[in-house]
């Protein structure tokens, strides 16, 4: 297998492969949260909404001889940017592709003159949190707290400011 990876802007003919990658991300979230309902019946269609929101010029894909194996997007609003999402095909993880995608988004944000750039991995995605931490995302800017009315099963064990949280 050729390990050469290149990055380029999203093209309309990447749609099906990006939808497939989005589905992989949702499947991962379903697994780590033990909740098959996450994302609904056709989660890959959320990629279309993301594409409409950020625009093709703010989405970069990682391409190999196998096609699109990863992508990321950059949402810019005023002087702030958010990298959302970073997805790499399970087959290609651990090869530096996620790093390449994040570095591309960070470089583009700098070119656009943003002052802050953030990422928002889900609380149970420990690998993603560690990855972003290693990439330099070490400032905690916001914490999202919520109540769960269906009372699903949560993990315990996170602590912040002496307060215990489920995640």
Buried (B, 14 or more C-beta within 10 A) or exposed (E): EEEEBEBEEBEEEBBEBBBBBBBBBBBBBBEBBEEEEBBEEEBBBBBEEBBEEBBEEBBBBBBBEEBBBBBBBBBBEEEBBBBBBBBBBEEBEEBBBBBBBBBBBBEBBEEEEBEEBBBBBBBBBEEBBEBBEEBEBEEEEEEEEEEEEEEEEEEEEEEEEEEEBEE
